[in-house]
């Protein structure tokens, strides 16, 4: 079921599929809830899967010049309250991972575990912040060209020719976003706070999915983070870049299903 709620006079699109314990999947930058269709089709046989268009993405609204991770997390919370979800596992791809940990820290009573899908818990480095400002400057001049070139580089070099239809679909989704919406997301990611302290203190189970060929991630830094939680599971994928939900679809679905089975069969 695809539907909308209104939050602060703006629409939020969401989708639910399946019954049972809840899994929330959050898309990344320049994506939409539609990236999770194949995941929902399989995982909804065992769980209730909720996917959401984050602010500025898909068919959700525009809240202003900065779409902070806190705002995005509150939009997620509004959807879950509307659906009467009391407990969930929440995971996000890239930017969605930043939102997932912000949600887990703000609403720990609603979370049974959370995960990073090519993402991490830290803030941008100073160099990273400078790079985001450079991207914002480019987006103000030529956002269509930048978006089209950005998508293929998310894949491992060896996979760019294997997933041409998928890359074209992602370019189509991203191409539907206006420059102000893209810039608002960039600004929100640039300004996000580190959640390493929360990661180290939480008793919630955590997972990381990491592509060995991911040019967007500092892999040693992310692996160091994975040592911080009390319970952490890691999937490290050879021949995969930043898009494991496409590049290693079945492997990542199986891994997430295993993580969910452990949590929902335990007393956590």
C-alpha positions in Angstrom: 0.0 0.0 0.0 1.3 3.4 -1.0 -0.1 6.4 0.8 0.7 9.9 2.2 0.6 11.8 5.5 1.1 15.5 6.0 3.7 16.9 8.3 4.3 20.6 8.8 2.0 21.2 5.8 4.2 19.0 3.5 3.4 15.5 2.1 5.4 12.4 3.1 4.9 9.4 0.8 5.3 6.0 2.4 4.7 2.3 1.5 3.8 -0.7 3.6 4.0 -4.3 2.5 3.5 -7.5 4.5 2.5 -8.3 8.1 4.3 -9.0 11.3 7.3 -7.4 13.0 8.4 -4.2 11.3 11.4 -3.4 9.2 11.9 0.3 8.1 14.1 0.8 5.1 15.3 4.3 4.3 16.7 5.2 0.9 19.8 7.3 0.2 20.7 10.6 -1.4 19.0 11.2 -4.8 16.9 8.0 -4.3 13.3 7.2 -3.4 11.4 4.4 -1.6 11.2 2.7 -5.0 14.8 1.4 -4.7 13.6 -1.1 -2.1 10.9 -2.8 -4.2 12.8 -6.1 -4.6 13.7 -6.1 -0.9 10.1 -5.5 0.1 8.9 -8.2 -2.2 11.0 -10.8 -0.5 11.2 -9.6 3.1 7.5 -8.8 3.3 6.9 -12.6 3.2 8.1 -12.6 6.8 7.9 -9.0 8.1 6.0 -5.8 7.7 8.2 -3.6 5.5 7.8 0.2 5.7 9.6 2.4 3.2 9.5 6.2 3.1 10.3 9.0 0.7 12.6 11.3 2.8 12.2 15.1 2.6 12.9 16.4 -0.9 13.0 13.0 -2.4 10.5 11.0 -4.4 7.0 12.4 -3.9 7.7 13.9 -0.4 7.7 17.6 0.2 10.3 20.4 0.6 10.9 21.9 4.1 13.4 24.6 3.2 17.0 25.3 2.5 18.4 22.6 4.9 16.9 19.1 5.3 18.6 18.1 8.5 18.9 14.5 9.6 16.8 15.4 12.6 14.0 16.6 10.4 14.2 13.5 8.3 14.1 11.3 11.4 11.0 13.2 12.7 9.3 12.6 9.3 10.0 8.9 9.8 8.6 9.1 13.3 5.4 10.7 12.1 4.9 7.9 9.6 5.5 5.2 12.2 3.1 6.9 14.7 0.5 7.1 11.9 1.0 3.4 11.3 0.9 2.6 15.1 4.4 1.0 14.9 5.6 0.6 18.4 8.9 -1.3 17.7 11.0 -1.7 14.6 14.3 -2.5 13.1 15.4 0.5 11.0 18.2 0.6 8.4 19.3 3.1 5.7 21.3 3.3 2.6 24.0 6.0 2.7 22.1 9.2 3.8 19.3 6.9 5.0 21.8 5.4 7.5 22.5 8.8 8.9 18.8 9.2 9.4 18.4 5.7 10.9 20.9 6.4 13.7 19.5 9.8 14.4 16.1 8.1 14.8 17.5 5.4 17.0 19.1 7.9 19.4 16.0 10.1 19.5 13.5 7.3 19.8 15.3 4.3 21.3 12.1 3.0 22.8 10.8 2.3 19.3 14.0 0.6 18.0 15.1 -3.0 18.4 18.1 -2.7 16.1 19.5 -0.5 13.3 21.8 -0.8 10.4 24.1 1.0 8.0 23.9 0.1 4.3 27.0 1.7 2.9 26.8 4.4 5.6 28.4 5.3 8.9 27.8 7.0 12.3 30.2 9.8 12.1 30.0 13.4 11.0 31.7 14.6 7.8 35.3 15.4 8.1 36.4 19.0 7.5 37.5 18.0 4.0 34.1 16.3 3.5 32.3 19.5 4.5 34.3 21.5 2.0 33.5 19.0 -0.7 29.8 19.3 0.0 30.0 23.1 -0.3 31.8 22.6 -3.7 29.0 20.3 -4.8 26.4 22.8 -3.7 28.1 25.4 -5.8 28.0 23.1 -8.8 24.4 22.2 -8.2 23.5 25.9 -8.3 24.9 26.1 -11.8 24.3 22.7 -13.5 22.4 20.2 -11.3 21.1 18.0 -14.2 24.6 17.3 -15.5 26.1 16.7 -12.1 23.3 14.2 -11.1 23.6 12.2 -14.3 27.4 11.8 -13.8 27.2 11.1 -10.1 25.1 7.9 -10.3 27.4 5.6 -12.3 30.3 6.4 -10.0 28.4 4.8 -7.1 29.0 1.4 -8.6 32.2 -0.7 -8.6 34.0 -0.2 -11.9 33.4 -3.8 -12.9 29.6 -3.4 -12.3 28.9 -0.3 -14.4 28.3 -2.3 -17.5 26.3 -5.0 -15.8 23.6 -2.7 -14.3 22.9 -0.2 -17.1 19.0 -0.5 -16.7 19.4 0.0 -12.9 21.7 3.0 -13.4 19.3 4.5 -15.8 16.4 4.1 -13.4 18.4 5.7 -10.6 19.2 8.6 -13.0 15.5 9.0 -13.8 14.6 9.1 -10.0 17.4 11.6 -9.3 16.5 13.6 -12.4 13.1 14.3 -11.0 14.6 16.3 -8.1 15.0 20.0 -8.3 18.2 21.8 -7.4 16.9 23.3 -4.2 15.8 19.8 -2.9 19.2 18.3 -3.8 21.0 21.2 -2.1 18.9 20.9 1.0 19.9 17.3 1.4 23.6 18.1 0.8 23.4 20.8 3.5 21.7 18.5 5.9 24.4 15.8 5.5 27.2 18.4 5.7 25.8 19.7 9.0 25.0 16.4 10.7 26.4 15.5 14.1 28.6 12.6 14.9 26.8 9.7 16.6 29.9 7.7 17.6 29.2 8.2 21.3 25.7 6.8 20.9 27.1 4.0 18.8 29.5 3.0 21.6 26.9 3.2 24.4 23.9 1.6 22.8 22.8 -1.9 23.7 20.9 -2.1 20.4 22.1 -4.6 17.8 23.8 -2.9 14.8 24.8 -4.0 11.4 27.1 -2.7 8.7 27.0 -3.6 5.0 30.3 -2.5 3.3 31.4 -2.7 -0.3 35.1 -3.3 -0.8 35.1 -1.1 -3.9 33.1 1.7 -2.4 34.8 4.9 -3.5 32.4 7.0 -1.3 33.4 5.4 2.0 36.6 5.4 4.1 36.4 1.6 4.7 39.1 1.4 7.5 37.2 4.2 9.3 33.9 2.4 9.0 35.4 -0.9 10.2 36.7 0.8 13.2 33.2 2.1 14.0 31.9 -1.5 13.8 34.0 -2.4 16.8 32.2 0.2 19.0 28.7 -1.4 19.5 28.1 -4.2 22.0 26.5 -6.2 19.3 27.5 -5.6 15.7 27.3 -7.8 12.5 29.3 -6.9 9.4 28.9 -7.9 5.8 32.0 -7.1 3.8 31.4 -7.5 0.0 34.1 -8.0 -2.7 33.4 -6.5 -6.1 30.8 -4.2 -4.7 30.7 -0.4 -4.6 28.2 1.9 -2.8 25.1 0.1 -4.2 25.0 -3.3 -2.6 21.2 -3.4 -2.8 21.7 -3.7 -6.5 25.2 -5.1 -6.9 24.7 -7.9 -4.4 20.9 -8.0 -4.0 20.4 -11.6 -2.9 23.3 -11.6 -0.5 22.3 -8.4 1.2 18.6 -9.5 1.5 19.7 -12.8 3.0 22.0 -10.9 5.5 19.2 -8.5 6.6 16.8 -11.4 7.0 19.3 -13.1 9.2 19.8 -10.0 11.3 16.0 -9.6 11.7 15.5 -13.3 12.6 18.1 -13.0 15.4 16.5 -9.9 16.8 12.9 -10.9 16.6 13.6 -14.4 18.0 15.5 -12.9 21.0 14.5 -11.1 24.1 16.1 -7.8 23.1 
